[in-house]
Structures are given as C-alpha cells and as structure tokens.
Amino acid sequence: MKKTIITVVGKDTVGIIAKICNYLADNNINIEDISQTIIQGYFNMMMIADTAKSDKGAEEIAEDLKAIGESIGVIIRCQHEDIFNMMHRI
C-alpha cells in the first residue's frame, strides 16, 4: 500500500469532491479515509488514499490534482504519507 495524503482548501463551490473523486477513480486510486468541512463558505478536505494500483507516479498525480484545483479555484496538495508525517512532527 502506498498511502498518500491529499488536502484541499478553498472557497466552497459545487462539484469539488466529485471532480477529485472522479480523477482518483479514473486512475485506480482508492480513498482509504476522508474528512471534509465547510466553515463560513470555505471548504477544507483531507483524504488518505492508496495509490499502489495506479499507473501514475506520485509526482504526476500531484501535478494532475494541482491542475484540477486550479481549474475549480481551490488549492490541492498531495504528499506521500512519510513526507507528510515528517513535516508535521513536533
């Protein structure tokens, strides 16, 4: 299993989750866990996804998701679980 952390932040609009989930499904990426909130019109989502069965590498997935985010007006970041954990250690 290759766990990847995907975060999405921005102004709430219709279809954010749908566009991201469609991309993940089309690329054989399984969502392991998901949490999302909307606070006063601002959307925040964090996903843990398994990219092990995808034909795309981590860098290409991150670039694709960034482009999707730009097209819908949100910021999408994608990091391997190990990198995410190292960056958020106390």
C-alpha atoms as one frame of an Amber mdcrd trajectory, in Angstrom:
protein
   0.000   0.000   0.000   1.249   3.489  -0.900  -0.568   5.933   1.332  -0.852
   9.469   0.043  -2.268  12.484   1.878  -4.407  14.807  -0.241  -5.532  18.171
   1.132  -7.979  20.584  -0.479  -8.649  24.158   0.685 -10.619  26.977  -0.904
 -13.922  28.717  -1.390 -16.779  26.218  -1.472 -18.334  25.506  -4.863 -20.459
  22.757  -6.348 -18.565  19.661  -7.509 -15.242  19.878  -5.667 -15.467  16.387
  -4.191 -16.936  14.946  -7.402 -14.086  16.207  -9.600 -11.398  14.950  -7.253
 -13.061  11.574  -6.664 -13.648  11.059 -10.398  -9.951  11.673 -11.049  -8.966
   9.234  -8.301 -11.350   6.533  -9.568 -10.206   7.008 -13.182  -6.610   6.441
 -12.023  -7.285   3.403  -9.832  -6.599   5.312  -6.601  -8.587   4.108  -3.598
  -9.810   6.508  -0.911  -8.995   4.966   2.479 -10.352   7.803   4.650 -11.881
  11.223   4.050 -12.856  14.183   6.185 -14.324  17.443   4.955 -15.809  20.546
   6.496 -17.260  23.797   5.264 -16.830  26.757   7.575 -18.475  30.039   6.579
 -18.201  29.211   2.896 -14.658  27.827   2.981 -14.087  24.205   2.016 -11.457
  22.046   3.734 -10.879  18.362   2.971  -8.238  15.793   3.865  -8.024  12.358
   2.275  -5.836   9.351   2.792  -5.594   7.462  -0.487  -3.861   4.287  -1.654
  -2.006   4.907  -4.922  -0.376   1.451  -5.167  -2.562   0.288  -8.082  -2.282
   3.497 -10.106  -0.184   3.541 -13.272   0.849   7.112 -12.447   3.672   8.093
 -10.145   3.331  10.375  -7.131   4.685  13.432  -8.951   2.269  13.061 -11.869
  -0.700  12.543  -9.531   0.292  15.648  -7.545   0.597  17.719 -10.759  -2.752
  16.472 -12.084  -4.523  17.246  -8.807  -2.907  20.690  -8.640  -4.230  21.423
 -12.142  -7.721  20.228 -11.184  -7.583  22.505  -8.145  -6.577  25.490 -10.271
  -9.453  24.806 -12.671 -12.036  24.838  -9.851 -10.485  27.551  -7.675  -9.075
  25.501  -4.782  -5.591  24.512  -3.659  -4.895  20.777  -3.785  -1.729  19.333
  -2.286  -0.674  15.719  -2.499   2.130  14.167  -0.437   3.363  10.682   0.315
   2.430   9.681   3.875   6.073   9.532   5.031   6.788  13.082   3.839   3.573
  14.377   5.401   4.436  12.734   8.737   7.983  14.127   8.735   6.740  17.637
   8.001   4.201  17.527  10.821   6.332  16.088  13.611   6.600  18.037  16.823
